Amino acid sequence: MPTFRRRKPRPSQLLLLIVSVATASALHAQAATALDLHRLEPADIDTLQAILHTLEPSITARRQDGTAVLLTWEELYEPLGPPQRAFLDAFRTLRGDQLGATSHYFGEPESPPALVPVGRQQIVKEGVVTPLDPQYLPAPVAEAYHRMMDAMEADLGKRLLVESGYRSAAYQLYLFLFYLPKHDHSITETNRFVALPGHSEHGAPSRQAIDFINEDGINGEDHPEEFEALPEYRWLQQHAATFSFHLSYPRNNPHNTAFEPWHWHFETSP
């Protein structure tokens, strides 16, 4: 059988390759700096609205069947045109320290961890029963969560539900874009409430986060003091560490991140 040897590139080819790589890196950096971090330019706002409009039907369907949180980059990009994909690329080059935050960059796992479903959940708010979107957790986190809730129920007769567990990096970016209009299209301000992809504990198996909601539908998202006032929250403050859960963003935290009494991460050695 003949043996084929890889030819070494000629100096001119090697130079062209180096220039191409450098150009690509420069374009990525330029795309990131082109974004106005304080408030998106009108043209970028139009692009954002077009992206959200295009993605909304598929994301809604995936939330209902429980696969939204498992969204891949390929599935996120597939229905979008080149300018919209470039817009996403610009966000993927951003890092928290560029936005005045000190949140850790965990990176993007090549594949999700072994996940288990939390189980069917529902809230009863003002007499209306509403099912929660399906959620998943890494197996050790799910086991610790259920043990902790059994203990809470024994003490209080109440449980906290998982409003958000594992999220892929692609879904995290979608959420960041979704919440941008709520914060006047400011990337810097949005980053205080929603992490960029690769920065979220929801996608970091070594520090997996859970966003809790109580059985009456109180999650504190718009009014953190409502969740802070719950007996369930006070119970977490006293007992969660026993089950290796820790409050990620207390009041006046050093990460330039808003107070999130509902957001707790699982870590055996914090």
C-alpha positions as CSV (number, residue, x, y, z in Angstrom):
1,M,0.0,0.0,0.0
2,P,1.5,3.4,-0.9
3,T,2.4,5.8,1.9
4,F,1.4,9.4,1.5
5,R,3.5,12.0,3.2
6,R,2.1,15.4,4.2
7,R,3.9,18.1,2.3
8,K,5.3,20.9,4.3
9,P,3.8,24.2,3.4
10,R,6.0,26.6,1.5
11,P,7.1,29.8,3.3
12,S,4.5,31.8,1.3
13,Q,1.7,29.4,2.2
14,L,2.8,29.4,5.9
15,L,2.8,33.2,5.9
16,L,-0.7,33.2,4.3
17,L,-1.9,30.8,7.0
18,I,-0.5,33.0,9.8
19,V,-2.1,36.1,8.3
20,S,-5.4,34.4,7.9
21,V,-5.5,33.2,11.6
22,A,-4.4,36.7,12.8
23,T,-7.1,38.3,10.6
24,A,-9.8,36.0,12.0
25,S,-8.8,36.8,15.5
26,A,-8.8,40.5,14.8
27,L,-12.2,40.3,13.3
28,H,-13.5,38.5,16.4
29,A,-12.0,41.2,18.6
30,Q,-13.4,43.9,16.4
31,A,-16.8,42.4,16.5
32,A,-16.8,42.4,20.3
33,T,-15.6,46.0,20.6
34,A,-18.1,47.1,17.9
35,L,-20.9,46.4,20.3
36,D,-21.8,49.4,22.4
37,L,-21.7,47.9,25.9
38,H,-23.7,50.6,27.5
39,R,-26.6,50.6,25.0
40,L,-26.9,48.8,21.7
41,E,-26.9,51.0,18.6
42,P,-30.3,51.2,16.8
43,A,-29.1,48.9,14.0
44,D,-28.0,46.3,16.6
45,I,-31.4,46.6,18.4
46,D,-33.1,45.8,15.1
47,T,-30.8,42.8,14.6
48,L,-31.6,41.6,18.2
49,Q,-35.3,41.9,17.6
50,A,-35.1,39.9,14.4
51,I,-33.1,37.2,16.1
52,L,-35.6,36.9,19.0
53,H,-38.6,36.9,16.6
54,T,-37.0,34.1,14.5
55,L,-36.1,32.0,17.5
56,E,-39.2,32.5,19.6
57,P,-41.4,29.7,18.1
58,S,-38.7,27.0,18.3
59,I,-37.6,28.1,21.9
60,T,-41.3,28.0,23.1
61,A,-41.8,24.6,21.6
62,R,-38.5,23.3,23.2
63,R,-39.5,24.7,26.6
64,Q,-42.7,22.8,26.5
65,D,-41.0,19.5,25.6
66,G,-38.1,20.1,28.0
67,T,-35.3,20.4,25.5
68,A,-34.7,24.2,25.5
69,V,-32.0,24.0,28.2
70,L,-30.1,21.4,26.1
71,L,-29.9,23.7,23.1
72,T,-26.7,23.3,21.0
73,W,-24.8,26.0,19.2
74,E,-25.7,24.4,15.9
75,E,-29.5,24.5,16.7
76,L,-29.2,28.1,17.9
77,Y,-27.5,29.3,14.7
78,E,-29.3,27.2,12.1
79,P,-32.4,29.4,11.5
80,L,-30.4,32.7,11.4
81,G,-28.8,34.6,8.5
82,P,-25.1,35.6,8.3
83,P,-25.5,39.1,9.9
84,Q,-27.5,37.6,12.8
85,R,-24.9,34.8,13.3
86,A,-22.1,37.5,13.4
87,F,-24.1,39.3,16.0
88,L,-24.1,36.2,18.2
89,D,-20.4,35.7,17.5
90,A,-19.7,39.2,18.9
91,F,-21.4,38.2,22.2
92,R,-19.5,35.0,22.5
93,T,-16.2,36.9,22.5
94,L,-17.3,39.0,25.5
95,R,-15.9,38.3,28.9
96,G,-17.3,39.4,32.3
97,D,-14.3,41.4,33.2
98,Q,-14.9,43.6,30.2
99,L,-18.2,44.6,31.7
100,G,-17.0,45.5,35.2
101,A,-17.9,42.1,36.7
102,T,-15.7,39.6,38.5
103,S,-17.8,36.5,37.7
104,H,-15.6,33.5,36.9
105,Y,-15.3,32.2,33.4
106,F,-16.0,28.5,33.5
107,G,-15.7,27.9,29.8
108,E,-18.0,25.8,27.6
109,P,-18.1,22.0,28.1
110,E,-17.9,20.1,24.9
111,S,-20.8,18.0,25.9
112,P,-23.4,18.2,28.8
113,P,-22.8,16.2,31.9
114,A,-24.9,13.1,32.7
115,L,-28.3,14.7,33.5
116,V,-31.4,13.4,35.2
117,P,-34.9,15.0,35.1
118,V,-36.0,16.7,38.3
119,G,-39.6,15.4,37.8
120,R,-42.9,17.0,37.2
121,Q,-43.3,20.2,39.1
122,Q,-46.2,22.7,39.4
123,I,-47.0,25.9,41.3
124,V,-50.3,27.1,42.6
125,K,-50.6,30.8,42.4
126,E,-53.9,32.6,43.3
127,G,-55.7,29.2,42.9
128,V,-54.3,28.6,39.4
129,V,-52.2,25.5,38.9
130,T,-49.3,26.1,36.5
131,P,-46.8,23.4,35.5
132,L,-43.1,24.4,35.4
133,D,-40.9,23.8,32.4
134,P,-39.0,20.5,32.6
135,Q,-35.6,20.8,34.3
136,Y,-32.5,18.7,34.6
137,L,-29.6,18.4,37.0
138,P,-26.4,16.4,37.2
139,A,-27.2,13.2,39.1
140,P,-25.2,14.1,42.3
141,V,-26.9,17.5,42.5
142,A,-30.3,16.1,41.9
143,E,-29.8,13.5,44.7
144,A,-28.6,16.3,47.2
145,Y,-31.5,18.6,46.2
146,H,-34.1,15.9,46.9
147,R,-32.6,15.1,50.2
148,M,-32.5,18.8,51.2
149,M,-36.2,19.2,50.2
150,D,-37.2,16.2,52.2
151,A,-35.5,17.8,55.2
152,M,-37.2,21.1,54.5
153,E,-40.6,19.5,54.2
154,A,-40.1,17.7,57.5
155,D,-39.3,21.0,59.2
156,L,-41.6,23.4,57.4
157,G,-44.2,21.4,55.5
158,K,-43.0,23.2,52.4
159,R,-40.6,22.5,49.5
160,L,-38.8,24.6,47.0
161,L,-39.0,23.7,43.3
162,V,-36.4,24.0,40.6
163,E,-37.3,26.8,38.3
164,S,-34.0,26.6,36.5
165,G,-31.3,23.9,36.7
166,Y,-28.8,23.0,34.0
167,R,-28.5,25.3,31.0
168,S,-26.3,24.8,27.9
169,A,-24.1,27.7,26.9
170,A,-26.2,28.3,23.7
171,Y,-29.4,28.6,25.8
172,Q,-27.6,30.9,28.2
173,L,-26.8,33.2,25.3
174,Y,-30.4,33.1,24.2
175,L,-31.5,34.1,27.7
176,F,-29.0,37.0,27.8
177,L,-30.3,38.3,24.5
178,F,-33.9,37.8,25.6
179,Y,-33.4,40.0,28.7
180,L,-31.5,42.8,27.0
181,P,-34.6,44.8,26.2
182,K,-35.7,44.6,29.8
183,H,-32.4,46.4,30.7
184,D,-32.6,49.2,28.1
185,H,-30.5,47.1,25.7
186,S,-27.4,47.7,28.0
187,I,-25.0,44.7,27.9
188,T,-23.3,46.0,31.0
189,E,-26.5,46.3,33.0
190,T,-28.0,43.0,31.7
191,N,-24.8,41.2,32.8
192,R,-25.6,42.1,36.4
193,F,-28.7,39.9,36.2
194,V,-27.9,37.3,33.5
195,A,-24.5,35.7,33.0
196,L,-22.9,35.5,29.6
197,P,-22.4,32.1,28.1
198,G,-19.5,30.3,29.8
199,H,-19.9,32.5,33.0
200,S,-23.1,30.9,34.3
201,E,-23.1,28.4,37.2
202,H,-26.1,26.9,35.5
203,G,-23.8,25.5,32.9
204,A,-20.8,24.7,35.2
205,P,-21.2,21.0,36.4
206,S,-18.5,21.6,39.0
207,R,-20.6,24.4,40.5
208,Q,-24.1,23.6,39.3
209,A,-26.7,26.2,40.2
210,I,-30.4,26.0,41.0
211,D,-32.8,28.8,40.8
212,F,-35.5,28.1,43.3
213,I,-39.2,29.0,43.2
214,N,-41.6,28.3,46.1
215,E,-44.8,26.3,45.7
216,D,-46.8,29.6,45.6
217,G,-44.9,30.9,42.6
218,I,-42.6,33.3,44.4
219,N,-39.2,33.4,42.8
220,G,-38.0,36.9,43.7
221,E,-36.9,37.7,40.1
222,D,-38.5,41.2,40.1
223,H,-38.7,41.7,43.9
224,P,-35.9,39.8,45.6
225,E,-37.2,40.9,49.0
226,E,-40.3,38.7,48.5
227,F,-38.1,35.6,48.2
228,E,-35.8,36.8,51.0
229,A,-38.9,37.0,53.4
230,L,-39.9,33.4,52.8
231,P,-39.4,30.9,55.7
232,E,-38.0,28.6,53.0
233,Y,-35.2,31.1,52.4
234,R,-34.4,31.4,56.1
235,W,-34.3,27.6,56.3
236,L,-31.8,27.5,53.4
237,Q,-29.6,30.0,55.2
238,Q,-29.5,27.7,58.2
239,H,-29.3,24.3,56.6
240,A,-28.4,24.4,52.9
241,A,-24.6,24.1,53.6
242,T,-25.3,20.7,55.2
243,F,-26.3,19.5,51.8
244,S,-23.4,21.3,50.0
245,F,-25.6,24.1,48.6
246,H,-24.3,27.7,48.9
247,L,-25.8,31.2,48.2
248,S,-23.9,32.5,45.2
249,Y,-24.9,36.2,45.2
250,P,-25.7,37.6,48.7
251,R,-26.3,41.3,49.3
252,N,-23.4,43.5,48.5
253,N,-21.4,40.7,46.9
254,P,-18.0,41.6,45.3
255,H,-19.0,40.4,41.8
256,N,-21.0,43.4,40.8
257,T,-24.0,41.0,40.5
258,A,-27.5,41.7,41.8
259,F,-28.7,40.1,45.0
260,E,-30.2,36.7,44.1
261,P,-31.6,35.0,47.2
262,W,-33.1,32.2,45.0
263,H,-29.8,31.3,43.3
264,W,-27.8,28.5,45.1
265,H,-25.0,26.4,43.8
266,F,-23.9,22.9,44.7
267,E,-20.2,22.5,45.6
268,T,-18.8,20.0,47.9
269,S,-15.7,22.0,48.6
270,P,-16.4,25.8,48.2
